[in-house]
Amino acid sequence: MDLSQKSLENMEYMIEKIKEKLKVLNFDVMKSSHFDETLYEELRDLYEMVMRKSSFSPNEMQAIVEELGNLRKR
């Protein structure tokens, strides 16, 4: 998958992978349509950071969830 290309499909893929990696149950409400496409690069940066790490502290998980919240459409 070429994540350098902005697309709804790529956003959906990254969000799903972040949800899987974090194993957070209430992420079901997060859908790619909830995110602002103009912030695609920020989402990709967050995705790449999450994929690099093997585990997360509770504080890191909270920060990631907050950042995802910041990327949502207002």
PDB file of N, CA, C and O in Angstrom:
ATOM      1  N   MET A   1       0.856  -1.177   0.000  1.00  0.00           N
ATOM      2  CA  MET A   1       0.000   0.000   0.000  1.00  0.00           C
ATOM      3  C   MET A   1       0.898   1.235   0.000  1.00  0.00           C
ATOM      4  O   MET A   1       1.839   1.326   0.789  1.00  0.00           O
ATOM      5  N   ASP A   2       0.609   2.165  -0.871  1.00  0.00           N
ATOM      6  CA  ASP A   2       1.396   3.382  -0.994  1.00  0.00           C
ATOM      7  C   ASP A   2       0.742   4.489  -0.176  1.00  0.00           C
ATOM      8  O   ASP A   2      -0.176   5.161  -0.648  1.00  0.00           O
ATOM      9  N   LEU A   3       1.217   4.671   1.046  1.00  0.00           N
ATOM     10  CA  LEU A   3       0.610   5.655   1.933  1.00  0.00           C
ATOM     11  C   LEU A   3       1.030   7.082   1.617  1.00  0.00           C
ATOM     12  O   LEU A   3       0.550   8.026   2.246  1.00  0.00           O
ATOM     13  N   SER A   4       1.923   7.243   0.646  1.00  0.00           N
ATOM     14  CA  SER A   4       2.310   8.599   0.252  1.00  0.00           C
ATOM     15  C   SER A   4       1.207   9.273  -0.561  1.00  0.00           C
ATOM     16  O   SER A   4       1.237  10.487  -0.761  1.00  0.00           O
ATOM     17  N   GLN A   5       0.242   8.494  -1.025  1.00  0.00           N
ATOM     18  CA  GLN A   5      -0.890   9.022  -1.793  1.00  0.00           C
ATOM     19  C   GLN A   5      -2.070   9.307  -0.867  1.00  0.00           C
ATOM     20  O   GLN A   5      -2.544   8.410  -0.170  1.00  0.00           O
ATOM     21  N   LYS A   6      -2.537  10.537  -0.858  1.00  0.00           N
ATOM     22  CA  LYS A   6      -3.705  10.894  -0.049  1.00  0.00           C
ATOM     23  C   LYS A   6      -4.931  10.223  -0.625  1.00  0.00           C
ATOM     24  O   LYS A   6      -5.271  10.412  -1.793  1.00  0.00           O
ATOM     25  N   SER A   7      -5.588   9.438   0.205  1.00  0.00           N
ATOM     26  CA  SER A   7      -6.855   8.849  -0.221  1.00  0.00           C
ATOM     27  C   SER A   7      -7.642   8.418   1.007  1.00  0.00           C
ATOM     28  O   SER A   7      -7.075   8.164   2.070  1.00  0.00           O
ATOM     29  N   LEU A   8      -8.943   8.343   0.844  1.00  0.00           N
ATOM     30  CA  LEU A   8      -9.813   7.881   1.915  1.00  0.00           C
ATOM     31  C   LEU A   8      -9.464   6.443   2.282  1.00  0.00           C
ATOM     32  O   LEU A   8      -9.493   6.073   3.456  1.00  0.00           O
ATOM     33  N   GLU A   9      -9.139   5.646   1.293  1.00  0.00           N
ATOM     34  CA  GLU A   9      -8.770   4.244   1.525  1.00  0.00           C
ATOM     35  C   GLU A   9      -7.512   4.151   2.401  1.00  0.00           C
ATOM     36  O   GLU A   9      -7.451   3.335   3.320  1.00  0.00           O
ATOM     37  N   ASN A  10      -6.526   4.980   2.112  1.00  0.00           N
ATOM     38  CA  ASN A  10      -5.298   4.964   2.911  1.00  0.00           C
ATOM     39  C   ASN A  10      -5.567   5.452   4.330  1.00  0.00           C
ATOM     40  O   ASN A  10      -5.007   4.915   5.286  1.00  0.00           O
ATOM     41  N   MET A  11      -6.413   6.460   4.474  1.00  0.00           N
ATOM     42  CA  MET A  11      -6.766   6.939   5.805  1.00  0.00           C
ATOM     43  C   MET A  11      -7.464   5.838   6.592  1.00  0.00           C
ATOM     44  O   MET A  11      -7.167   5.623   7.768  1.00  0.00           O
ATOM     45  N   GLU A  12      -8.377   5.153   5.953  1.00  0.00           N
ATOM     46  CA  GLU A  12      -9.098   4.054   6.584  1.00  0.00           C
ATOM     47  C   GLU A  12      -8.129   2.964   7.028  1.00  0.00           C
ATOM     48  O   GLU A  12      -8.232   2.454   8.143  1.00  0.00           O
ATOM     49  N   TYR A  13      -7.194   2.608   6.162  1.00  0.00           N
ATOM     50  CA  TYR A  13      -6.197   1.588   6.467  1.00  0.00           C
ATOM     51  C   TYR A  13      -5.371   1.985   7.696  1.00  0.00           C
ATOM     52  O   TYR A  13      -5.199   1.183   8.614  1.00  0.00           O
ATOM     53  N   MET A  14      -4.859   3.225   7.714  1.00  0.00           N
ATOM     54  CA  MET A  14      -4.018   3.668   8.825  1.00  0.00           C
ATOM     55  C   MET A  14      -4.789   3.691  10.139  1.00  0.00           C
ATOM     56  O   MET A  14      -4.266   3.279  11.174  1.00  0.00           O
ATOM     57  N   ILE A  15      -6.018   4.168  10.102  1.00  0.00           N
ATOM     58  CA  ILE A  15      -6.838   4.223  11.309  1.00  0.00           C
ATOM     59  C   ILE A  15      -7.105   2.815  11.830  1.00  0.00           C
ATOM     60  O   ILE A  15      -7.011   2.574  13.033  1.00  0.00           O
ATOM     61  N   GLU A  16      -7.434   1.892  10.944  1.00  0.00           N
ATOM     62  CA  GLU A  16      -7.684   0.513  11.363  1.00  0.00           C
ATOM     63  C   GLU A  16      -6.439  -0.115  11.984  1.00  0.00           C
ATOM     64  O   GLU A  16      -6.535  -0.820  12.989  1.00  0.00           O
ATOM     65  N   LYS A  17      -5.278   0.136  11.394  1.00  0.00           N
ATOM     66  CA  LYS A  17      -4.028  -0.428  11.917  1.00  0.00           C
ATOM     67  C   LYS A  17      -3.686   0.177  13.272  1.00  0.00           C
ATOM     68  O   LYS A  17      -3.204  -0.531  14.156  1.00  0.00           O
ATOM     69  N   ILE A  18      -3.926   1.468  13.453  1.00  0.00           N
ATOM     70  CA  ILE A  18      -3.688   2.101  14.749  1.00  0.00           C
ATOM     71  C   ILE A  18      -4.617   1.486  15.790  1.00  0.00           C
ATOM     72  O   ILE A  18      -4.186   1.175  16.901  1.00  0.00           O
ATOM     73  N   LYS A  19      -5.887   1.309  15.440  1.00  0.00           N
ATOM     74  CA  LYS A  19      -6.855   0.709  16.357  1.00  0.00           C
ATOM     75  C   LYS A  19      -6.425  -0.700  16.748  1.00  0.00           C
ATOM     76  O   LYS A  19      -6.497  -1.067  17.921  1.00  0.00           O
ATOM     77  N   GLU A  20      -5.978  -1.490  15.774  1.00  0.00           N
ATOM     78  CA  GLU A  20      -5.525  -2.856  16.055  1.00  0.00           C
ATOM     79  C   GLU A  20      -4.312  -2.852  16.979  1.00  0.00           C
ATOM     80  O   GLU A  20      -4.254  -3.625  17.935  1.00  0.00           O
ATOM     81  N   LYS A  21      -3.366  -2.003  16.700  1.00  0.00           N
ATOM     82  CA  LYS A  21      -2.121  -1.962  17.464  1.00  0.00           C
ATOM     83  C   LYS A  21      -2.372  -1.526  18.907  1.00  0.00           C
ATOM     84  O   LYS A  21      -1.766  -2.064  19.833  1.00  0.00           O
ATOM     85  N   LEU A  22      -3.255  -0.562  19.098  1.00  0.00           N
ATOM     86  CA  LEU A  22      -3.521  -0.055  20.440  1.00  0.00           C
ATOM     87  C   LEU A  22      -4.495  -0.932  21.220  1.00  0.00           C
ATOM     88  O   LEU A  22      -4.545  -0.874  22.449  1.00  0.00           O
ATOM     89  N   LYS A  23      -5.263  -1.740  20.505  1.00  0.00           N
ATOM     90  CA  LYS A  23      -6.241  -2.641  21.135  1.00  0.00           C
ATOM     91  C   LYS A  23      -7.198  -1.887  22.051  1.00  0.00           C
ATOM     92  O   LYS A  23      -7.497  -2.331  23.160  1.00  0.00           O
ATOM     93  N   VAL A  24      -7.664  -0.764  21.580  1.00  0.00           N
ATOM     94  CA  VAL A  24      -8.614   0.046  22.341  1.00  0.00           C
ATOM     95  C   VAL A  24     -10.015  -0.283  21.860  1.00  0.00           C
ATOM     96  O   VAL A  24     -10.305  -0.196  20.667  1.00  0.00           O
ATOM     97  N   LEU A  25     -10.876  -0.659  22.779  1.00  0.00           N
ATOM     98  CA  LEU A  25     -12.209  -1.139  22.420  1.00  0.00           C
ATOM     99  C   LEU A  25     -13.142  -0.056  21.898  1.00  0.00           C
ATOM    100  O   LEU A  25     -13.915  -0.316  20.976  1.00  0.00           O
ATOM    101  N   ASN A  26     -13.096   1.134  22.451  1.00  0.00           N
ATOM    102  CA  ASN A  26     -14.068   2.152  22.060  1.00  0.00           C
ATOM    103  C   ASN A  26     -13.666   2.911  20.803  1.00  0.00           C
ATOM    104  O   ASN A  26     -14.229   3.967  20.517  1.00  0.00           O
ATOM    105  N   PHE A  27     -12.709   2.397  20.053  1.00  0.00           N
ATOM    106  CA  PHE A  27     -12.294   3.029  18.808  1.00  0.00           C
ATOM    107  C   PHE A  27     -13.276   2.753  17.672  1.00  0.00           C
ATOM    108  O   PHE A  27     -13.103   3.278  16.572  1.00  0.00           O
ATOM    109  N   ASP A  28     -14.298   1.945  17.916  1.00  0.00           N
ATOM    110  CA  ASP A  28     -15.257   1.625  16.857  1.00  0.00           C
ATOM    111  C   ASP A  28     -15.943   2.870  16.311  1.00  0.00           C
ATOM    112  O   ASP A  28     -16.410   2.876  15.172  1.00  0.00           O
ATOM    113  N   VAL A  29     -16.003   3.903  17.105  1.00  0.00           N
ATOM    114  CA  VAL A  29     -16.659   5.130  16.647  1.00  0.00           C
ATOM    115  C   VAL A  29     -15.764   5.935  15.711  1.00  0.00           C
ATOM    116  O   VAL A  29     -16.234   6.869  15.063  1.00  0.00           O
ATOM    117  N   MET A  30     -14.486   5.587  15.633  1.00  0.00           N
ATOM    118  CA  MET A  30     -13.564   6.317  14.762  1.00  0.00           C
ATOM    119  C   MET A  30     -13.566   5.716  13.369  1.00  0.00           C
ATOM    120  O   MET A  30     -13.218   4.551  13.175  1.00  0.00           O
ATOM    121  N   LYS A  31     -13.959   6.518  12.420  1.00  0.00           N
ATOM    122  CA  LYS A  31     -13.983   6.098  11.022  1.00  0.00           C
ATOM    123  C   LYS A  31     -13.197   7.111  10.214  1.00  0.00           C
ATOM    124  O   LYS A  31     -13.044   8.263  10.620  1.00  0.00           O
ATOM    125  N   SER A  32     -12.708   6.681   9.088  1.00  0.00           N
ATOM    126  CA  SER A  32     -11.900   7.575   8.255  1.00  0.00           C
ATOM    127  C   SER A  32     -12.677   8.815   7.847  1.00  0.00           C
ATOM    128  O   SER A  32     -12.087   9.878   7.654  1.00  0.00           O
ATOM    129  N   SER A  33     -13.990   8.696   7.714  1.00  0.00           N
ATOM    130  CA  SER A  33     -14.797   9.849   7.324  1.00  0.00           C
ATOM    131  C   SER A  33     -14.846  10.920   8.415  1.00  0.00           C
ATOM    132  O   SER A  33     -15.254  12.052   8.156  1.00  0.00           O
ATOM    133  N   HIS A  34     -14.435  10.569   9.617  1.00  0.00           N
ATOM    134  CA  HIS A  34     -14.412  11.523  10.718  1.00  0.00           C
ATOM    135  C   HIS A  34     -13.157  12.391  10.710  1.00  0.00           C
ATOM    136  O   HIS A  34     -13.042  13.328  11.499  1.00  0.00           O
ATOM    137  N   PHE A  35     -12.225  12.081   9.824  1.00  0.00           N
ATOM    138  CA  PHE A  35     -10.944  12.770   9.827  1.00  0.00           C
ATOM    139  C   PHE A  35     -10.835  13.740   8.659  1.00  0.00           C
ATOM    140  O   PHE A  35     -11.363  13.504   7.573  1.00  0.00           O
ATOM    141  N   ASP A  36     -10.149  14.815   8.913  1.00  0.00           N
ATOM    142  CA  ASP A  36      -9.956  15.872   7.937  1.00  0.00           C
ATOM    143  C   ASP A  36      -8.841  15.462   6.976  1.00  0.00           C
ATOM    144  O   ASP A  36      -7.706  15.243   7.399  1.00  0.00           O
ATOM    145  N   GLU A  37      -9.158  15.360   5.695  1.00  0.00           N
ATOM    146  CA  GLU A  37      -8.160  14.947   4.701  1.00  0.00           C
ATOM    147  C   GLU A  37      -6.996  15.917   4.599  1.00  0.00           C
ATOM    148  O   GLU A  37      -5.909  15.532   4.167  1.00  0.00           O
ATOM    149  N   THR A  38      -7.203  17.168   4.989  1.00  0.00           N
ATOM    150  CA  THR A  38      -6.104  18.128   4.918  1.00  0.00           C
ATOM    151  C   THR A  38      -5.028  17.809   5.961  1.00  0.00           C
ATOM    152  O   THR A  38      -3.912  18.323   5.885  1.00  0.00           O
ATOM    153  N   LEU A  39      -5.367  16.963   6.927  1.00  0.00           N
ATOM    154  CA  LEU A  39      -4.409  16.569   7.959  1.00  0.00           C
ATOM    155  C   LEU A  39      -3.853  15.170   7.699  1.00  0.00           C
ATOM    156  O   LEU A  39      -3.415  14.485   8.623  1.00  0.00           O
ATOM    157  N   TYR A  40      -3.877  14.760   6.450  1.00  0.00           N
ATOM    158  CA  TYR A  40      -3.420  13.422   6.059  1.00  0.00           C
ATOM    159  C   TYR A  40      -1.988  13.158   6.522  1.00  0.00           C
ATOM    160  O   TYR A  40      -1.701  12.098   7.077  1.00  0.00           O
ATOM    161  N   GLU A  41      -1.096  14.111   6.297  1.00  0.00           N
ATOM    162  CA  GLU A  41       0.320  13.918   6.650  1.00  0.00           C
ATOM    163  C   GLU A  41       0.490  13.709   8.153  1.00  0.00           C
ATOM    164  O   GLU A  41       1.303  12.888   8.580  1.00  0.00           O
ATOM    165  N   GLU A  42      -0.277  14.450   8.958  1.00  0.00           N
ATOM    166  CA  GLU A  42      -0.208  14.291  10.404  1.00  0.00           C
ATOM    167  C   GLU A  42      -0.679  12.896  10.809  1.00  0.00           C
ATOM    168  O   GLU A  42      -0.083  12.262  11.680  1.00  0.00           O
ATOM    169  N   LEU A  43      -1.749  12.423  10.172  1.00  0.00           N
ATOM    170  CA  LEU A  43      -2.233  11.073  10.448  1.00  0.00           C
ATOM    171  C   LEU A  43      -1.178  10.045  10.058  1.00  0.00           C
ATOM    172  O   LEU A  43      -0.951   9.082  10.791  1.00  0.00           O
ATOM    173  N   ARG A  44      -0.541  10.238   8.926  1.00  0.00           N
ATOM    174  CA  ARG A  44       0.487   9.301   8.485  1.00  0.00           C
ATOM    175  C   ARG A  44       1.675   9.306   9.448  1.00  0.00           C
ATOM    176  O   ARG A  44       2.227   8.247   9.748  1.00  0.00           O
ATOM    177  N   ASP A  45       2.072  10.474   9.932  1.00  0.00           N
ATOM    178  CA  ASP A  45       3.161  10.550  10.911  1.00  0.00           C
ATOM    179  C   ASP A  45       2.800   9.783  12.184  1.00  0.00           C
ATOM    180  O   ASP A  45       3.623   9.048  12.729  1.00  0.00           O
ATOM    181  N   LEU A  46       1.564   9.962  12.652  1.00  0.00           N
ATOM    182  CA  LEU A  46       1.111   9.260  13.846  1.00  0.00           C
ATOM    183  C   LEU A  46       1.085   7.755  13.594  1.00  0.00           C
ATOM    184  O   LEU A  46       1.529   6.975  14.437  1.00  0.00           O
ATOM    185  N   TYR A  47       0.571   7.350  12.445  1.00  0.00           N
ATOM    186  CA  TYR A  47       0.538   5.936  12.068  1.00  0.00           C
ATOM    187  C   TYR A  47       1.945   5.335  12.084  1.00  0.00           C
ATOM    188  O   TYR A  47       2.156   4.259  12.643  1.00  0.00           O
ATOM    189  N   GLU A  48       2.901   6.027  11.473  1.00  0.00           N
ATOM    190  CA  GLU A  48       4.266   5.504  11.396  1.00  0.00           C
ATOM    191  C   GLU A  48       4.888   5.384  12.779  1.00  0.00           C
ATOM    192  O   GLU A  48       5.609   4.423  13.049  1.00  0.00           O
ATOM    193  N   MET A  49       4.623   6.340  13.654  1.00  0.00           N
ATOM    194  CA  MET A  49       5.143   6.277  15.015  1.00  0.00           C
ATOM    195  C   MET A  49       4.546   5.092  15.772  1.00  0.00           C
ATOM    196  O   MET A  49       5.260   4.369  16.467  1.00  0.00           O
ATOM    197  N   VAL A  50       3.245   4.897  15.634  1.00  0.00           N
ATOM    198  CA  VAL A  50       2.570   3.791  16.321  1.00  0.00           C
ATOM    199  C   VAL A  50       3.088   2.451  15.809  1.00  0.00           C
ATOM    200  O   VAL A  50       3.296   1.530  16.598  1.00  0.00           O
ATOM    201  N   MET A  51       3.296   2.332  14.519  1.00  0.00           N
ATOM    202  CA  MET A  51       3.744   1.063  13.949  1.00  0.00           C
ATOM    203  C   MET A  51       5.186   0.724  14.348  1.00  0.00           C
ATOM    204  O   MET A  51       5.555  -0.450  14.382  1.00  0.00           O
ATOM    205  N   ARG A  52       5.990   1.726  14.647  1.00  0.00           N
ATOM    206  CA  ARG A  52       7.391   1.485  15.041  1.00  0.00           C
ATOM    207  C   ARG A  52       7.517   0.913  16.444  1.00  0.00           C
ATOM    208  O   ARG A  52       8.465   0.181  16.729  1.00  0.00           O
ATOM    209  N   LYS A  53       6.587   1.231  17.315  1.00  0.00           N
ATOM    210  CA  LYS A  53       6.701   0.826  18.715  1.00  0.00           C
ATOM    211  C   LYS A  53       6.049  -0.541  18.937  1.00  0.00           C
ATOM    212  O   LYS A  53       5.063  -0.896  18.292  1.00  0.00           O
ATOM    213  N   SER A  54       6.630  -1.290  19.867  1.00  0.00           N
ATOM    214  CA  SER A  54       6.071  -2.611  20.161  1.00  0.00           C
ATOM    215  C   SER A  54       5.084  -2.573  21.321  1.00  0.00           C
ATOM    216  O   SER A  54       4.218  -3.442  21.427  1.00  0.00           O
ATOM    217  N   SER A  55       5.208  -1.574  22.188  1.00  0.00           N
ATOM    218  CA  SER A  55       4.266  -1.448  23.303  1.00  0.00           C
ATOM    219  C   SER A  55       4.137   0.029  23.686  1.00  0.00           C
ATOM    220  O   SER A  55       4.955   0.868  23.307  1.00  0.00           O
ATOM    221  N   PHE A  56       3.092   0.308  24.443  1.00  0.00           N
ATOM    222  CA  PHE A  56       2.780   1.685  24.809  1.00  0.00           C
ATOM    223  C   PHE A  56       2.432   1.765  26.283  1.00  0.00           C
ATOM    224  O   PHE A  56       1.748   0.894  26.821  1.00  0.00           O
ATOM    225  N   SER A  57       2.908   2.814  26.928  1.00  0.00           N
ATOM    226  CA  SER A  57       2.510   3.069  28.306  1.00  0.00           C
ATOM    227  C   SER A  57       1.095   3.649  28.276  1.00  0.00           C
ATOM    228  O   SER A  57       0.636   4.115  27.233  1.00  0.00           O
ATOM    229  N   PRO A  58       0.410   3.621  29.409  1.00  0.00           N
ATOM    230  CA  PRO A  58      -0.922   4.241  29.438  1.00  0.00           C
ATOM    231  C   PRO A  58      -0.879   5.723  29.030  1.00  0.00           C
ATOM    232  O   PRO A  58      -1.784   6.203  28.347  1.00  0.00           O
ATOM    233  N   ASN A  59       0.156   6.435  29.442  1.00  0.00           N
ATOM    234  CA  ASN A  59       0.272   7.851  29.069  1.00  0.00           C
ATOM    235  C   ASN A  59       0.459   8.013  27.564  1.00  0.00           C
ATOM    236  O   ASN A  59      -0.107   8.925  26.962  1.00  0.00           O
ATOM    237  N   GLU A  60       1.247   7.135  26.955  1.00  0.00           N
ATOM    238  CA  GLU A  60       1.446   7.198  25.506  1.00  0.00           C
ATOM    239  C   GLU A  60       0.142   6.912  24.774  1.00  0.00           C
ATOM    240  O   GLU A  60      -0.186   7.581  23.793  1.00  0.00           O
ATOM    241  N   MET A  61      -0.601   5.916  25.254  1.00  0.00           N
ATOM    242  CA  MET A  61      -1.881   5.592  24.614  1.00  0.00           C
ATOM    243  C   MET A  61      -2.836   6.768  24.710  1.00  0.00           C
ATOM    244  O   MET A  61      -3.535   7.085  23.748  1.00  0.00           O
ATOM    245  N   GLN A  62      -2.867   7.415  25.868  1.00  0.00           N
ATOM    246  CA  GLN A  62      -3.740   8.572  26.035  1.00  0.00           C
ATOM    247  C   GLN A  62      -3.331   9.689  25.082  1.00  0.00           C
ATOM    248  O   GLN A  62      -4.188  10.336  24.480  1.00  0.00           O
ATOM    249  N   ALA A  63      -2.034   9.918  24.942  1.00  0.00           N
ATOM    250  CA  ALA A  63      -1.548  10.973  24.043  1.00  0.00           C
ATOM    251  C   ALA A  63      -1.908  10.661  22.594  1.00  0.00           C
ATOM    252  O   ALA A  63      -2.272  11.565  21.842  1.00  0.00           O
ATOM    253  N   ILE A  64      -1.812   9.407  22.198  1.00  0.00           N
ATOM    254  CA  ILE A  64      -2.151   9.006  20.829  1.00  0.00           C
ATOM    255  C   ILE A  64      -3.643   9.222  20.573  1.00  0.00           C
ATOM    256  O   ILE A  64      -4.032   9.750  19.531  1.00  0.00           O
ATOM    257  N   VAL A  65      -4.460   8.816  21.520  1.00  0.00           N
ATOM    258  CA  VAL A  65      -5.912   8.996  21.378  1.00  0.00           C
ATOM    259  C   VAL A  65      -6.250  10.482  21.309  1.00  0.00           C
ATOM    260  O   VAL A  65      -7.099  10.890  20.516  1.00  0.00           O
ATOM    261  N   GLU A  66      -5.593  11.285  22.131  1.00  0.00           N
ATOM    262  CA  GLU A  66      -5.826  12.734  22.081  1.00  0.00           C
ATOM    263  C   GLU A  66      -5.414  13.313  20.733  1.00  0.00           C
ATOM    264  O   GLU A  66      -6.107  14.165  20.176  1.00  0.00           O
ATOM    265  N   GLU A  67      -4.298  12.853  20.219  1.00  0.00           N
ATOM    266  CA  GLU A  67      -3.838  13.350  18.911  1.00  0.00           C
ATOM    267  C   GLU A  67      -4.820  12.943  17.815  1.00  0.00           C
ATOM    268  O   GLU A  67      -5.111  13.738  16.922  1.00  0.00           O
ATOM    269  N   LEU A  68      -5.330  11.723  17.872  1.00  0.00           N
ATOM    270  CA  LEU A  68      -6.350  11.313  16.902  1.00  0.00           C
ATOM    271  C   LEU A  68      -7.581  12.219  17.022  1.00  0.00           C
ATOM    272  O   LEU A  68      -8.192  12.589  16.020  1.00  0.00           O
ATOM    273  N   GLY A  69      -7.928  12.563  18.249  1.00  0.00           N
ATOM    274  CA  GLY A  69      -9.051  13.473  18.452  1.00  0.00           C
ATOM    275  C   GLY A  69      -8.793  14.840  17.824  1.00  0.00           C
ATOM    276  O   GLY A  69      -9.707  15.467  17.289  1.00  0.00           O
ATOM    277  N   ASN A  70      -7.551  15.294  17.893  1.00  0.00           N
ATOM    278  CA  ASN A  70      -7.194  16.585  17.284  1.00  0.00           C
ATOM    279  C   ASN A  70      -7.284  16.540  15.768  1.00  0.00           C
ATOM    280  O   ASN A  70      -7.493  17.572  15.131  1.00  0.00           O
ATOM    281  N   LEU A  71      -7.133  15.371  15.187  1.00  0.00           N
ATOM    282  CA  LEU A  71      -7.158  15.229  13.726  1.00  0.00           C
ATOM    283  C   LEU A  71      -8.578  15.059  13.183  1.00  0.00           C
ATOM    284  O   LEU A  71      -8.790  15.083  11.970  1.00  0.00           O
ATOM    285  N   ARG A  72      -9.536  14.891  14.072  1.00  0.00           N
ATOM    286  CA  ARG A  72     -10.916  14.719  13.623  1.00  0.00           C
ATOM    287  C   ARG A  72     -11.483  16.016  13.095  1.00  0.00           C
ATOM    288  O   ARG A  72     -11.050  17.103  13.477  1.00  0.00           O
ATOM    289  N   LYS A  73     -12.457  15.889  12.212  1.00  0.00           N
ATOM    290  CA  LYS A  73     -13.158  17.059  11.666  1.00  0.00           C
ATOM    291  C   LYS A  73     -13.902  17.745  12.781  1.00  0.00           C
ATOM    292  O   LYS A  73     -14.413  17.098  13.695  1.00  0.00           O
ATOM    293  N   ARG A  74     -13.961  19.033  12.706  1.00  0.00           N
ATOM    294  CA  ARG A  74     -14.672  19.832  13.732  1.00  0.00           C
ATOM    295  C   ARG A  74     -16.037  20.196  13.230  1.00  0.00           C
ATOM    296  O   ARG A  74     -16.796  20.863  13.934  1.00  0.00           O
TER     297      ARG A  74
END
